[in-house]
Amino acid sequence: MSATAEPFNLRRFLFSGSGWPYLLVPFIAIAVVLDVISADPIIVFFASALGVVPTAALMGRATEELAHRAGPGIGGLLNVTFGNAPELIIALFALHQGLHEVVKASIVGSILGNLLLVMGAAFLIGGWGRERNKFVAEAASAQASMLLLAVVALVLPAMFLLAQGGDLPALGEEATNFGPKVEHMSFAVAIVLLLSYFAGLWFSLKTHHDVFNPGSDEEAPDGAWSVKRSVLMLAGAGIAVGVMSEILVGSIEEASEGIGLSPFFVSLIIVAIVGNAAEHWVAVYFAARDKMDIAIGIAIGSSAQIALFVMPVLVLLSFVLGPFPLALEFSSIEIGAMLLAVLIAAHVSQDGESTWFEGVQLLAVYVVLGIVFFFV
């Protein structure tokens, strides 16, 4: 028999590494009220952005608890389905409103944020005071290779469009209709990306389980949530994320004009960071505890999920949502940023070691990209 459990301390939990996002729960109600009374779009935007954070944190916690009960295989599938749910839900509302370039910018921003901001912060915090951190290079390299496939899926459609005498989407546009040929090509490429991602799941969760899930045969810890509670929390978080996302997307254009920023910058930097806020914090939290495998898995693994699962799912759903289908045609600056970020991530993760200085370099690249995007 285990010792009597320590009483739950709300204050200690809220100021802990995993509890801080729930301090922002009041912003959910604040955002709804502000939207109902048609308050200033800038205030509505920032209130709803802050309201997304605790809902994303709860969704991540519920997914983790379900993984404890269902095992690593089902846990991986749940992570695919729910791990990037906030980004997917935000993108779906934008897609429904025909804001295709906002959708694509948020996807690129999420990938850049994970590869450069999150991994850079994890390397910096995890390596501070230590000579180096170690992680499984094979797992990180496999996920980086999957991201290279995603870059191929971005570059080749762009090359096809340019070879046909077309133009890549302009940064200031809300959406571009590229015609049935490009749309059908995007549909086929999306299917290939999804098949590749499911093959990657089989590789990491079945045939090479020991490489990707070291020590994953542990029993559920004391105090773990029941399946019923986890599902209810997941459903509640999904509803809350949907409400916050609808308010957030509805205020993007007016808010960006009010603060003097382009919708492109807001979508690529601010919306992307907000959608991943809780996930970002968890990665840095584990890195600080020298659990770099988990941190790397969050940073690179989440990027692979977005590129190979969320993005193609959005392309497929766009055939029934919005004014016309979403094409896998990105602007030249988005393609260039993605390519550089993936190559850098693949390079720093190939040796299975990291230092704080590598973290500084990754963060510097992210800041440079942010400066460039600011002046776009």
FENHURA-V98447 format. One record per helix or strand of 3 or more residues. SS is the DSSP state (H for helix, E for strand). FROM is the first residue (numbers start at 0). LEN is the number of residues. Records with the same first field share a line. If there is no record, write none. Layout:
SS=FROM-LEN, FROM-LEN
This chain:
H=9-5, 19-5, 25-11, 40-30, 71-11, 84-12, 99-28, 136-27, 179-28, 208-4, 226-32, 262-13, 276-12, 291-26, 331-17, 355-19
